[in-house]
Amino acid sequence: MCWDEVALMGLRLVLETLTPVHIWSGTNYGPSDYYVDGEELIRVDFYGLVGDREFQRYKEKVIWALNRRTSIHGAAPSLAERHVLYRLRNKGVFENKTVREFIKTSGRPYIPGSSLKGAILTALIWDHVKTRSGLVTERDFANERVMERKNREIIGSVLREVGKGDPAGRDKPQFNRWIGVTDSELAGIEDLMAVKVGVYPSGPTILAEVLREGVSLRVELDSLSGVDLNKVLDKVDIFYREVLNKENEWRRKNGLGELKFSKEGRLVRIGSGSSQLATSIRSLFRLREPRTRKVVEPEKISMGWAVLR
């Protein structure tokens, strides 16, 4: 493994995407903001377009297109081609539909530290429950209020174990006081793709920007409480390899090929499409597993898988 220690309490790591990853920015864009040209999705600078000195020639057509939610390129082709924000490789996105935007800063995509930190915390909660018989039972899942209370208690216990504060519980545990996780370095816009995501086997279709597989981004972890980061990451790897086994069981049942990842590095799953198994402790119990999964069409690729090295 390729571990580079920054300091006694810190690690500098590389996060590599193994399957497409989508971290939603919280915004969508529609027909007035893009068009499709062959195998490319072209994102239009709409504000630049309407500020163009030639816009008045196309104003009525643009308003008509906006009202009918049809392509901006069809209404004002020369302006749309002149005012381009970025171009993405397109795998299945079609015009006149809404696209979920990937989170960016300064126009470039990245993985937020909060997304990775949340994935790490989920693994520690899973490990905490697994090693304490009877802490949660299958019956608890039938009572929403009971599970809400137990979730709060378990998260508090985990954060007290790995974070600063009083182990006896007199201090309120704080999510931001156990480890620090930086946002990843910025990826290139060319690392994004526009894809069609299906809710398999028979759910709705979602159009989204995703970070393609094979993108490597540096991140840094810092132990704010003195917790051993390598031990934490070992637990992360154990949890997500259990999730991977469950995912492959589901894929086999549905006639899909298995996911095969190297045992090198620490496996993790982040972003949209991770499924309930990767964001909860459900895999510890004989509960009915989620019947659907978000997969990238047409290959039916599971989303969100990455490795830390």
VEXZAMI-244019 format. One line per 2 residues: number of its first residue (from 1); their letters; for each residue x, y, z of C-alpha. Coordinates in steps of 0.5 Angstrom, whole numbers, plus 2048, in hexadecimal, padded with zeros to 3 digits. Example, Ala and Ser with C-alpha at 12.3 -4.5 7.8 and 13.67 -1.06 7.14 Angstrom:
1) as) 819 7F7 810 | 81B 7FE 80E
This chain:
1) mc) 800 800 800 | 802 807 7FF
3) wd) 802 80B 805 | 805 812 806
5) ev) 805 814 80D | 804 81C 80D
7) al) 806 81C 815 | 805 817 81B
9) mg) 7FD 819 81B | 7FC 81A 813
11) lr) 7FC 816 80D | 7FC 818 806
13) lv) 7F8 813 801 | 7F6 812 7FA
15) le) 7EF 811 7F9 | 7ED 80D 7F2
17) tl) 7E7 80D 7EF | 7E5 805 7ED
19) tp) 7DE 807 7EB | 7DB 80D 7E9
21) vh) 7D9 812 7EF | 7D4 817 7EF
23) iw) 7D4 81C 7F5 | 7CE 821 7F4
25) sg) 7D0 828 7F4 | 7C8 82A 7F6
27) tn) 7C7 82D 7EF | 7C4 82A 7E8
29) yg) 7C4 82D 7E2 | 7BF 82C 7DC
31) ps) 7BE 82D 7D4 | 7C0 835 7D5
33) dy) 7C7 833 7D7 | 7CA 82D 7D3
35) yv) 7C9 82A 7CC | 7CB 823 7CA
37) dg) 7D0 823 7C4 | 7D2 81C 7C2
39) ee) 7D6 819 7C8 | 7D6 81F 7CB
41) li) 7D2 823 7D0 | 7D3 82A 7CF
43) rv) 7D2 82F 7D6 | 7D0 836 7D3
45) df) 7D1 83C 7D7 | 7CA 83E 7D7
47) yg) 7CB 845 7DA | 7D1 846 7D5
49) lv) 7CC 845 7D0 | 7C7 849 7D2
51) gd) 7CC 84F 7D3 | 7CF 84E 7CB
53) re) 7CD 854 7C7 | 7CA 850 7C2
55) fq) 7C5 84D 7C7 | 7BF 851 7C5
57) ry) 7BF 84E 7BE | 7BD 847 7C2
59) ke) 7BA 84A 7C8 | 7B3 847 7C6
61) kv) 7B5 841 7C4 | 7B9 840 7CA
63) iw) 7B3 842 7CE | 7AF 83D 7CA
65) al) 7B4 837 7CC | 7B4 839 7D3
67) nr) 7AD 839 7D4 | 7AC 832 7D0
69) rt) 7B3 82F 7D3 | 7B6 82E 7CD
71) si) 7BD 82E 7CB | 7C1 835 7CB
73) hg) 7C5 833 7C5 | 7BF 832 7C1
75) aa) 7BD 839 7C3 | 7C3 83D 7C2
77) ps) 7C8 838 7BF | 7CE 83D 7BE
79) la) 7CD 840 7C5 | 7CD 839 7C8
81) er) 7D4 837 7C4 | 7D7 83E 7C6
83) hv) 7D6 83E 7CD | 7D8 837 7D0
85) ly) 7DA 836 7D7 | 7DC 82F 7D6
87) rl) 7DC 828 7D2 | 7DB 821 7D5
89) rn) 7DB 81B 7D2 | 7D4 818 7D2
91) kg) 7D2 811 7D3 | 7CA 811 7D3
93) vf) 7C8 818 7D4 | 7C2 81B 7CF
95) en) 7C0 822 7CF | 7BA 825 7D2
97) kt) 7BB 822 7D8 | 7BE 824 7DF
99) vr) 7C5 822 7E1 | 7C8 822 7E8
101) ef) 7CE 826 7E9 | 7D4 823 7EC
103) ik) 7D7 827 7F2 | 7DD 82C 7EF
105) ts) 7E1 832 7F2 | 7E4 837 7ED
107) gr) 7E0 833 7E7 | 7E4 82C 7E9
109) py) 7E1 826 7EC | 7E4 823 7F3
111) ip) 7E2 81F 7F9 | 7E0 822 7FF
113) gs) 7E3 820 805 | 7DD 820 809
115) sl) 7DB 81A 804 | 7E1 816 805
117) kg) 7E0 818 80D | 7D9 815 80D
119) ai) 7DB 80F 80A | 7E0 80E 80F
121) lt) 7DB 80F 815 | 7D6 80A 812
123) al) 7DC 805 812 | 7DD 806 819
125) iw) 7D6 806 81B | 7D5 7FF 818
127) dh) 7DC 7FD 81B | 7D9 7FF 822
129) vk) 7D2 7FC 821 | 7D5 7F5 81F
131) tr) 7DA 7F4 825 | 7D5 7F6 82A
133) sg) 7CF 7F0 82A | 7C8 7F2 82B
135) lv) 7CA 7FA 82A | 7C5 7FA 824
137) te) 7C0 7F4 823 | 7BC 7F3 81D
139) rd) 7B6 7F5 820 | 7B8 7FC 821
141) fa) 7B8 7FD 81A | 7B0 7FD 81A
143) ne) 7B0 803 81F | 7B2 809 81C
145) rv) 7B3 80D 822 | 7B7 807 826
147) me) 7BC 807 820 | 7BC 80F 820
149) rk) 7BE 80F 827 | 7C3 809 827
151) nr) 7C6 80C 821 | 7C7 813 825
153) ei) 7CA 80F 82A | 7CF 80A 826
155) ig) 7D1 810 822 | 7D3 814 829
157) sv) 7D6 80E 82B | 7DB 80D 825
159) lr) 7DD 814 825 | 7DE 814 82C
161) ev) 7E3 80E 82B | 7E7 811 825
163) gk) 7E6 818 827 | 7E8 81D 82C
165) gd) 7E4 81E 832 | 7E2 81A 838
167) pa) 7E1 812 837 | 7DC 812 83D
169) gr) 7D7 816 838 | 7D7 81D 83C
171) dk) 7D9 821 836 | 7D5 821 830
173) pq) 7D9 81D 82A | 7DA 822 824
175) fn) 7DB 81F 81D | 7E0 824 81B
177) rw) 7E5 822 821 | 7E7 81B 820
179) ig) 7EB 81B 819 | 7EB 821 814
181) vt) 7EA 81F 80C | 7EC 824 807
183) ds) 7E8 825 801 | 7EC 821 7FB
185) el) 7F0 825 7F6 | 7ED 827 7F0
187) ag) 7EB 823 7EA | 7EB 825 7E3
189) ie) 7E5 826 7DF | 7E7 821 7DB
191) dl) 7E6 81C 7E0 | 7DF 81D 7E0
193) ma) 7DA 819 7DC | 7D2 81A 7DB
195) vk) 7CF 814 7DC | 7C8 810 7DC
197) vg) 7C7 80D 7E3 | 7C1 808 7E4
199) vy) 7BE 806 7EA | 7BE 7FE 7E9
201) ps) 7BA 7FA 7E7 | 7B4 7FE 7E5
203) gp) 7B5 805 7E8 | 7B6 80C 7E5
205) ti) 7BB 80F 7E1 | 7C0 814 7E4
207) la) 7C5 819 7E0 | 7CB 81B 7E4
209) ev) 7D2 81D 7E3 | 7D7 818 7E6
211) lr) 7DE 817 7E8 | 7E1 812 7E3
213) eg) 7E4 80C 7E6 | 7EC 80C 7E6
215) vs) 7ED 813 7E9 | 7F2 814 7EE
217) lr) 7F1 81A 7F3 | 7F5 81B 7F9
219) ve) 7F2 81C 800 | 7F5 81D 807
221) ld) 7F2 81A 80E | 7F5 81D 814
223) sl) 7F3 81A 81B | 7F1 820 820
225) sg) 7F0 81B 826 | 7F6 816 825
227) vd) 7F2 811 822 | 7F6 80C 81E
229) ln) 7F4 80E 817 | 7F6 807 814
231) kv) 7F2 803 819 | 7EC 807 817
233) ld) 7ED 806 810 | 7EE 7FF 811
235) kv) 7E7 7FF 814 | 7E5 803 80E
237) di) 7E8 7FD 809 | 7E4 7F8 80D
239) fy) 7DE 7FB 80D | 7DE 7FD 805
241) re) 7E0 7F6 803 | 7DA 7F3 807
243) vl) 7D6 7F8 803 | 7D9 7F6 7FC
245) nk) 7D8 7EE 7FE | 7D0 7F0 7FF
247) en) 7D0 7F4 7F9 | 7D3 7EF 7F5
249) ew) 7CE 7EA 7F7 | 7C9 7EF 7F5
251) rr) 7CC 7EF 7EE | 7CC 7E8 7ED
253) kn) 7C5 7E7 7EF | 7C3 7EC 7EA
255) gl) 7C8 7E9 7E4 | 7CD 7EF 7E5
257) ge) 7D5 7EE 7E5 | 7D8 7EE 7EB
259) lk) 7DC 7F4 7ED | 7E4 7F2 7EE
261) fs) 7E8 7F6 7F2 | 7F0 7F6 7F4
263) ke) 7F1 7F4 7FC | 7F6 7FA 7FC
265) gr) 7F4 800 7FF | 7EE 802 803
267) lv) 7E7 801 800 | 7E2 806 801
269) ri) 7DB 808 7FE | 7D9 80F 7FD
271) gs) 7D4 814 7FA | 7CD 812 7F6
273) gs) 7CB 80B 7F5 | 7CF 808 7FB
275) sq) 7C9 805 7FD | 7C6 804 804
277) la) 7CB 7FE 806 | 7D1 803 805
279) ts) 7CE 808 809 | 7CB 804 80F
281) ir) 7CC 7FE 813 | 7C7 7FA 810
283) sl) 7CC 7F5 80D | 7CC 7F3 814
285) fr) 7C5 7F0 815 | 7C1 7EB 811
287) lr) 7BD 7F1 80E | 7BA 7F2 807
289) ep) 7BF 7F5 803 | 7BD 7FA 7FE
291) rt) 7BB 7F8 7F8 | 7BD 7FD 7F3
293) rk) 7C4 800 7F2 | 7C6 806 7EE
295) vv) 7CA 804 7E8 | 7CE 808 7E2
297) ep) 7CB 806 7DC | 7CB 802 7D7
299) ek) 7D1 7FE 7DA | 7CD 7FD 7E1
301) is) 7D3 800 7E5 | 7D2 801 7EC
303) mg) 7D4 808 7EF | 7D8 80B 7F4
305) wa) 7DE 806 7F5 | 7E5 809 7F7
307) vl) 7EB 806 7FA | 7F0 80A 7FF
309) r) 7F7 809 7FE
